[in-house]
Amino acid sequence: MQHVANAINNASHKVTTETTDIQAVANTNTTTIKTGETLKIEAGKNLVSQVDETGKKVLVSTAKEVEFDKVTVGDASIDKDDGINAGNKQIKDVASGGDINVPTNEKNAANIGDLKAVSKALTNKGLVFKGDDATAIEKKLGETLESKGGADENSLTENNIGVNSDGQNLHVKLAKDIKDLDSVVLGTDASDKDTVALT
């Protein structure tokens, strides 16, 4: 009877575990479990293990919530220290960063729609110009404002007009000493009795 008891106690089952990972060396271990002993399979970090409904199979799967130091997919990667490297690929379907006037949105990522909205707002706001008559001229960014003096470009002189700033406005001023003039006409023409022509 003692021999039978020893035979039963020494009877065993061999359990083999194998784990492979494309980024790790395959590791194969074989262990011997005697009758009455328990083999405990513990899932590591980011894994879960459970016995199926038949009671004969142990399922090891990835947890629904995982934590990694780095994840790489092709050329793209997410690193806990270096952040996101998209691998020169587009990041698609990014939600709007939100209202730019809300302080809590300042660190949000902006999408193309956000940039277009800001660009449109700046373009439409444009610039406002006024002359001595205080009439406002509004121009969108990219539009042209023409400043006309009325003289032919071939009959102009230089260094007789200055433009000065007072910190708020630009002032166009005529020099006190006018130089390099061919003629000065006061009035409409030389036949007018109120006209004085200097040549």
Contacts in CASP RR format, 6 or more apart in sequence:
PFRMAT RR
TARGET T0000
AUTHOR 0000-0000-0000
METHOD contacts of the structure
MODEL  1
MQHVANAINNASHKVTTETTDIQAVANTNTTTIKTGETLKIEAGKNLVSQ
VDETGKKVLVSTAKEVEFDKVTVGDASIDKDDGINAGNKQIKDVASGGDI
NVPTNEKNAANIGDLKAVSKALTNKGLVFKGDDATAIEKKLGETLESKGG
ADENSLTENNIGVNSDGQNLHVKLAKDIKDLDSVVLGTDASDKDTVALT
8 35 0 8 1.000
9 34 0 8 1.000
9 35 0 8 1.000
10 34 0 8 1.000
11 34 0 8 1.000
11 35 0 8 1.000
12 32 0 8 1.000
12 33 0 8 1.000
12 34 0 8 1.000
12 35 0 8 1.000
13 32 0 8 1.000
13 33 0 8 1.000
13 35 0 8 1.000
14 30 0 8 1.000
14 31 0 8 1.000
14 32 0 8 1.000
14 33 0 8 1.000
15 30 0 8 1.000
15 31 0 8 1.000
15 33 0 8 1.000
15 39 0 8 1.000
16 28 0 8 1.000
16 29 0 8 1.000
16 30 0 8 1.000
17 28 0 8 1.000
17 29 0 8 1.000
17 31 0 8 1.000
17 41 0 8 1.000
18 26 0 8 1.000
18 27 0 8 1.000
18 28 0 8 1.000
18 29 0 8 1.000
19 26 0 8 1.000
19 27 0 8 1.000
20 26 0 8 1.000
20 27 0 8 1.000
31 39 0 8 1.000
33 39 0 8 1.000
41 49 0 8 1.000
41 58 0 8 1.000
41 60 0 8 1.000
42 49 0 8 1.000
43 49 0 8 1.000
43 60 0 8 1.000
43 63 0 8 1.000
45 67 0 8 1.000
46 62 0 8 1.000
46 63 0 8 1.000
46 66 0 8 1.000
46 67 0 8 1.000
46 68 0 8 1.000
47 60 0 8 1.000
47 61 0 8 1.000
47 62 0 8 1.000
47 63 0 8 1.000
48 60 0 8 1.000
48 61 0 8 1.000
48 62 0 8 1.000
48 63 0 8 1.000
49 58 0 8 1.000
49 59 0 8 1.000
49 60 0 8 1.000
49 61 0 8 1.000
50 58 0 8 1.000
50 59 0 8 1.000
51 57 0 8 1.000
51 58 0 8 1.000
51 59 0 8 1.000
52 58 0 8 1.000
52 59 0 8 1.000
68 80 0 8 1.000
69 79 0 8 1.000
69 80 0 8 1.000
70 77 0 8 1.000
70 78 0 8 1.000
70 79 0 8 1.000
70 80 0 8 1.000
71 77 0 8 1.000
71 78 0 8 1.000
75 85 0 8 1.000
75 87 0 8 1.000
75 88 0 8 1.000
75 89 0 8 1.000
76 84 0 8 1.000
76 85 0 8 1.000
76 86 0 8 1.000
76 87 0 8 1.000
76 89 0 8 1.000
77 84 0 8 1.000
77 85 0 8 1.000
77 87 0 8 1.000
78 84 0 8 1.000
78 85 0 8 1.000
79 85 0 8 1.000
94 109 0 8 1.000
94 111 0 8 1.000
95 111 0 8 1.000
96 110 0 8 1.000
96 111 0 8 1.000
96 113 0 8 1.000
96 114 0 8 1.000
97 105 0 8 1.000
97 108 0 8 1.000
97 109 0 8 1.000
97 110 0 8 1.000
97 111 0 8 1.000
97 114 0 8 1.000
98 105 0 8 1.000
98 108 0 8 1.000
98 114 0 8 1.000
99 105 0 8 1.000
100 114 0 8 1.000
100 118 0 8 1.000
122 141 0 8 1.000
123 140 0 8 1.000
123 141 0 8 1.000
123 142 0 8 1.000
124 140 0 8 1.000
125 141 0 8 1.000
126 138 0 8 1.000
126 139 0 8 1.000
126 140 0 8 1.000
126 141 0 8 1.000
127 138 0 8 1.000
127 139 0 8 1.000
127 141 0 8 1.000
127 145 0 8 1.000
128 136 0 8 1.000
128 137 0 8 1.000
128 138 0 8 1.000
128 139 0 8 1.000
129 136 0 8 1.000
129 137 0 8 1.000
129 138 0 8 1.000
129 139 0 8 1.000
129 145 0 8 1.000
130 136 0 8 1.000
130 137 0 8 1.000
137 145 0 8 1.000
139 145 0 8 1.000
155 182 0 8 1.000
157 179 0 8 1.000
157 180 0 8 1.000
157 181 0 8 1.000
158 180 0 8 1.000
159 175 0 8 1.000
159 179 0 8 1.000
159 180 0 8 1.000
160 174 0 8 1.000
160 175 0 8 1.000
160 178 0 8 1.000
160 179 0 8 1.000
160 180 0 8 1.000
160 181 0 8 1.000
161 172 0 8 1.000
161 173 0 8 1.000
161 174 0 8 1.000
161 175 0 8 1.000
162 172 0 8 1.000
162 173 0 8 1.000
162 174 0 8 1.000
162 175 0 8 1.000
163 170 0 8 1.000
163 171 0 8 1.000
163 172 0 8 1.000
163 173 0 8 1.000
164 170 0 8 1.000
164 171 0 8 1.000
164 173 0 8 1.000
165 171 0 8 1.000
182 199 0 8 1.000
183 197 0 8 1.000
183 198 0 8 1.000
183 199 0 8 1.000
184 197 0 8 1.000
184 198 0 8 1.000
185 195 0 8 1.000
185 196 0 8 1.000
185 197 0 8 1.000
185 198 0 8 1.000
186 194 0 8 1.000
186 195 0 8 1.000
186 196 0 8 1.000
186 197 0 8 1.000
187 194 0 8 1.000
187 195 0 8 1.000
187 196 0 8 1.000
188 195 0 8 1.000
189 195 0 8 1.000
190 197 0 8 1.000
END
